[in-house]
């Protein structure tokens, strides 16, 4: 398990997915669930290794979609992704 602390901008990005998108796809649902789990006051979130790998895969493989950009903006700094 990895404990991260996101800044206010990162938390807002992660929590910005509208509820209507929740069941649109597995990817959208994944982002929605992450947004629900992050503490909006502290920015704390705990991720499993498979979740981190999934985030990294989505960010690196799929570069142009809106959901991918959300993940990239929310996790680029705390995961040191490029």
C-alpha positions as CSV (number, residue, x, y, z in Angstrom):
1,X,0.0,0.0,0.0
2,X,1.1,3.5,-0.8
3,X,-0.1,6.5,1.1
4,X,-0.2,9.8,-0.9
5,X,-1.0,13.3,0.0
6,X,-2.5,15.3,-2.9
7,X,-2.6,19.0,-3.0
8,X,-5.9,21.0,-3.3
9,X,-5.7,21.2,-7.1
10,X,-5.0,17.5,-7.5
11,X,-7.9,16.6,-5.1
12,X,-10.3,18.9,-7.0
13,X,-9.3,17.3,-10.3
14,X,-9.8,13.8,-9.0
15,X,-13.2,14.7,-7.4
16,X,-14.5,16.6,-10.4
17,X,-15.9,13.6,-12.4
18,X,-19.7,14.0,-12.4
19,X,-21.7,11.2,-10.8
20,X,-23.3,10.6,-14.2
21,X,-20.0,9.3,-15.5
22,X,-19.6,6.7,-12.8
23,X,-20.9,3.7,-14.8
24,X,-19.9,4.9,-18.3
25,X,-16.8,2.7,-18.4
26,X,-14.5,0.8,-16.1
27,X,-12.0,3.6,-16.5
28,X,-14.5,6.3,-15.5
29,X,-15.7,4.2,-12.6
30,X,-12.1,3.7,-11.4
31,X,-11.5,7.5,-11.4
32,X,-14.8,8.1,-9.6
33,X,-14.0,5.6,-6.9
34,X,-10.6,7.2,-6.4
35,X,-12.3,10.6,-6.0
36,X,-14.6,9.2,-3.4
37,X,-11.7,7.7,-1.4
38,X,-9.5,10.7,-1.3
39,X,-10.0,12.8,1.9
40,X,-11.0,16.2,0.6
41,X,-9.7,17.9,3.7
42,X,-6.2,16.4,3.9
43,X,-5.7,15.1,0.3
44,X,-4.8,11.7,1.7
45,X,-5.4,8.6,-0.3
46,X,-4.0,5.0,0.1
47,X,-3.5,3.1,-3.1
48,X,-2.7,-0.6,-3.7
49,X,0.2,-1.6,-5.9
50,X,-2.3,-2.8,-8.6
51,X,-4.1,0.6,-8.5
52,X,-0.8,2.5,-8.9
53,X,0.1,0.2,-11.8
54,X,-3.3,0.9,-13.4
55,X,-2.9,4.6,-13.0
56,X,0.6,4.5,-14.6
57,X,-0.6,2.3,-17.4
58,X,-3.5,4.7,-18.2
59,X,-1.3,7.7,-18.1
60,X,1.4,6.3,-20.3
61,X,-0.6,4.3,-22.8
62,X,-3.5,6.6,-23.5
63,X,-2.5,10.2,-23.9
64,X,-5.3,12.1,-25.5
65,X,-8.5,11.2,-23.6
66,X,-10.2,13.4,-21.0
67,X,-10.1,10.7,-18.3
68,X,-6.4,10.1,-18.9
69,X,-5.7,13.8,-18.6
70,X,-7.5,13.8,-15.3
71,X,-5.3,11.1,-13.9
72,X,-2.2,12.7,-15.3
73,X,-3.0,16.0,-13.7
74,X,-4.0,14.4,-10.4
75,X,-1.1,11.9,-10.0
76,X,1.8,13.2,-12.1
77,X,3.5,14.9,-9.1
78,X,2.9,12.5,-6.3
79,X,3.8,9.4,-8.4
80,X,6.7,11.3,-10.1
81,X,5.3,10.3,-13.5
82,X,6.6,11.8,-16.7
